[in-house]
Structures are given as structure tokens and as C-alpha cells.
Amino acid sequence: MRRIVLCLFLMLGLSAPAFAGASCGKTGAGFDAWKASYAAQAQAQGIGARGLAALAGTSYATATIKADRSMHSFKLGLDAFMEKRGAATIVAQGRKKKSQNAALFKKIEKRYGVPAGPLIAIWGMETAFGSYMGHQNTLSAVATLAYDCRRPDYFREQLIAALTLVDNGVLSASSTGAMHGEVGQTQFLPKNVLLFGSSIDGGGINLNDKADALASTANFLRGHGWRPGLGYRPGEPNFAALQGWNAASVYQQALAIMGNEIDGN
């Protein structure tokens, strides 16, 4: 029953039930004590033996904290941001990816209503088309941010989702990804894997596979209000769905520009 309640909270986008004693820290000194205490809360929220063992095996991720404190590129203007992120290269390579994977993108658009352009822009921006998905231990990254005092409530939701995915066999204690716990070729946070993770061929979800990653991304955009056949530039109906992908205005605008160029609009 507890697992069912948790899944309902996650599906509705609500916070998991709060528990007393959920302290936080600004250094790694109290991390081991915190995760031992938090394990009882995780178990109360339906996490099983495999997830609890993965939590026990996490370590304080200093590199994650450093990355969390130094996200400067989002403060750039649009032109400088696009130059820094290699937008011209993403568009050029993205057009080739669209041609090389035409059948896949056709299948995704038929199922989810999302064209290739914005998916390819996200794919290129997040991992350079799967060439770099990160090497940070996913559970340690998310647990560290759940313990850290900057955004503990947000990342405790992500941690419960990650541990649920471990219990379900989608993630493991050794899974790796980006510095904030994002995984796969388009960099999904654990809660979004639970909510929008999709398998294009109906098997198990593998976001390290481009087909599942792109299908899941299309499902995410559809879940954020994407309407088939409508535009996604700023001011157009589907731009709001792109805003759901990343909170930074320059990132949203860059996706819209690159996606339209890839789509030939």
C-alpha cells in the first residue's frame, strides 16, 4: 500500500509525505549519519531491500556539490550561450541524425505527436547525441543533493524515485550519469523516468539506448502539453512544453531555435 501511495504522489507531481527528523548539511561531515536516519523514512515510503542497500552504499559526492554551485552558463545572453554550447554544430550534426534515423523519428512522431527537431536539439544539447552521458554515480549524486541544505525537498523526491527505480530494476547501485543524477542520452532525473520513461518497442526502459531516450523525451513533452502540428518558437503553443524541460530561459530559446533549424522551419 505504501508503494501505491508513493506512486500516486509521483504521478500527480506532488511531494512525498514529509517526515520529522529530515535534517540537512552543508558539508559531508554528517552525510553518513543522515543517510542512516533517512533509510527509515525511505522504508516507510515503500522502498524495499534493494533500494535500501543502494542508499547505504552511497557516498558524499563532492564533485556534485561543486557542479551545483558553479552553473554559470545559464547566466549568459542567448547568443553567448548558444556559442558556448555549440549550437551550430548541434544543428549541423542534428540534420544528419534526423536523416540517419528517419524511421525512428517517424515512429516517435506518430505515437507522441512530437517532431524530430526539438528532440534532436535536446539530445545534442544534453549529451552530444549520446557521446557523453556522465560518470557520476547516480545514487550518490541524488542522495548528496537530498542531504544538502540548498534544495533538500526537491531532491528527496528525486531520491525516493531513484530508489524506487532500483527496486524495479531500471537503475542499479552502480548506475552512472550527470552530476545532478540525470541519466541516459537525454538526461532524465529519476522522477521523470518514473513519470515519462517509455520503451519504443514495448520492452524494459533503457534510457542509455537512443530509441527509448528519444521516445521518453517525446512523452515528457507530450505530458507537458505538447500539441501535434503546432509551433514551438517563443510565443507559440508548444514553447510551454519546452519550458518544462529546463527552467533557464536561454536554454528554452536555444532549443526552439535549434529545433526549428533542424526541422527546416
N, C-alpha and C positions, 0 to 999 in steps of 0.2 A: 504493500500500500504506500509506504514512504516513497518508493521509486516512482510510482504512478503520480503521486502528488508533485514530486520534483519535475517530472517530465511535463506536467501541465503548466507549472510555473514557467519552465523554459520555453514551451511552445507559445505561451501568451506574452512572452517578453517581460515577465515580472521578476522581481528579485526573489531569490530563495528566502525562506523564513530566516529571520535573524535569531542568533543565539547569543547568550551572555558570555562574557569572557573572551570575546574575539579581539584581542589586543593587536597592536601593530608595532613595528620597529623601524628605525631609520638606519640601522647598521645590521650586519649579520650576527651580532652577538647573541641575540635572543631567538634566532630562527629555529634552531633545533627544538627548543622548549615550546615555541609556538606551534610548530607542525605536530608535535606530540599531543598538544592540547587540542589542536584543530581536528585531529583524526577522529575524536569522539563526536565532534559536530558533523563531520563528513559521514560517519557511520549513521548518525541519526537522520541524515538526509538521504539515506538509501545506498550509500557507497558500500560495495562488497569487499571481499578479501583481496582480490586482485588490485582494485583501486587503492585500498589502504596500504598495501605493500608498496605500490608505486609511490605513494605520498611519503612513506617512511624512507624511501631511497633517494628523495630529492636533496639537493644541496643549495645553499645560498648562491645565487647567480650574480656575482659582482659585475660581469660584463653586461647583463641585462639592465641593472641599475644604471650603469654608465651610459648605455644607449638611451635609456628612458629620460636621462637628464640632458641629452645633447641632440635633440631633434630640431636642428636649426634650419634645415632646407625648407620647411613649411612656412618660414617667415620671409622667404624671398618673394619678389614680384613674379608675375606669371612668366614673363619672357626668361628671366634668370632661372626660374625653377625648371622650365622646360629644357633649357640648355643644359643645366646641371644633370637632369635625369635622362638626357639623350633622346629627346622626343623625335628628332629627325631620323635617328637610327631605328627607333621602335616602329615608326611609320613605314620606313623602307622594308625592314625585315617583316613587319606585320602583314604587308601586302603579299609577300611571298608565302607566309604561313597560311594566309587565307586561301590562296590558290592550292597549296600543297594539301590542305585539309578540308577541301571544299565539301566533301560528302559529310564529314563530321559536323561542320558548321550548318549545313543544310538541315541535318537531323536535329541539331540543338534548336535552331530557329523554329522548326516545325513543332517541336514539343513545348518550348518555353516562350516563343514569340520574340526572342532577343536576337538581333543580327550579329554578324561576326565582329564588326568594328569595335564596339565597346568592350567585348570580351577579350579581343586581342590586345587592345590598349591596356587593360588591366593585367593581362598575362605578361606583357612586355614590361610594364612598369614594376610589377611586383617581383618577378624572378628572372627577368631577361629570357622569357619563354622557357622556363624550367631549368635554366643553366645554373642558377644559384638559389637554392631554397633554404639555406642557412644550416648551421651546425650546432646551434644551441640546443641543449636538452629541453624538450618542450615542457615536461612536468616541472622541472626545476625553475624554468623561466616563469611559468604561471604561478607556481607556489611562492616564489620570491616576491612577485608583484602583489599577490594576495596578502602577504605579510607586511609589505612596505606601506608606510603611512600615507603615501601620496594618493592612491586610488584603491584602497583595500576592498570596498564593497563591490566595485565593478569586477575586479579580478578574482574575488571569491566566487562570484557566479561563474567566471571562466574556469576556475579550478574545479568546482563541482562538476561542470560539464566535461572537463578533461578526464577526471577520474571516472565519470560515467562511461566515457568512450573507451577507457582502459578496460573497465568491466565488460564492455560489449565487444572488445577485441578490435576496435577501429584504431586505437592508439595503443602503444606499449610503454613500459617504463623507459625504454631506450629510444623512443621516437625523438627526432630532432627537427628543428625548423628555425624560424627567425627569432630575434631577440625578445619579442614580447609574447612568444608562444604561438605565433601563426604557423600553420603547416600547409604543405602542398604547393602545387605550381601556381596557385593564385593567392596563397597565404590567408587561409581561413583561421580565425580564432575558434577555440573549441566549442563555444556556444553556438556559433554559426554552422559548425559541422553538424551538430545535433539538429538544428533547425532546418538547414538547407542542403546538407550533404546528399548528393544524388549519384547514382550509378547509371550511366547512359545505357548500359546493356543489361541492367537489372541484377547484377551480382553484388558482391560486397563493395563498399565505398573505399576507393583508393585515391586520395587526392594528390598523390605523387604521380599518378597517371594523368596525362593531359586531358583525355576524354572526360573522365569523372570530374576533374578540376574545373574544366570549362562548363560542363553541364551544371555543376553545383553553383558556379558563378551566375549562370543564366537563371537558375532557380532563385538565387538570392535577389537578383534584380527584379524578377517577377514578384517575389514576395514583398518587395519594397515599392510596388505599384507600377511596374513597367507595363506599358500598353502597346501591343503589337502594331507596327506600322507608323508610329508617331515619332517625332523628332526627339533628340536628346541634347541639343545645344542649350546653353543657359536661357531660361525663359520658355523653353518648350516642355511639353508634358512629362517626358521621361527623364529630364535632368534631375528631378527629385529622387529618382531611383539611384542615379549615380552619386548623389549626395549621401545616400545611405551607405555607400561603400566606404567612404573616407570623409572625415569631418573637415579636412583642410580645403579651403576654397580654391587654392591654386591647384591642388590635386584634382578636384572635381572638374575644373575648367580644362585642365590638361587632358583628362580622359575624354571629354567631349570633343575637343579639337582633334586629338589623335584618332579617335574612333571614327569621326566623320571623314577624315582624310583617308583612313584605311578602307572605309566603305565606299569611297569615291564620291562623297556628297559635297 
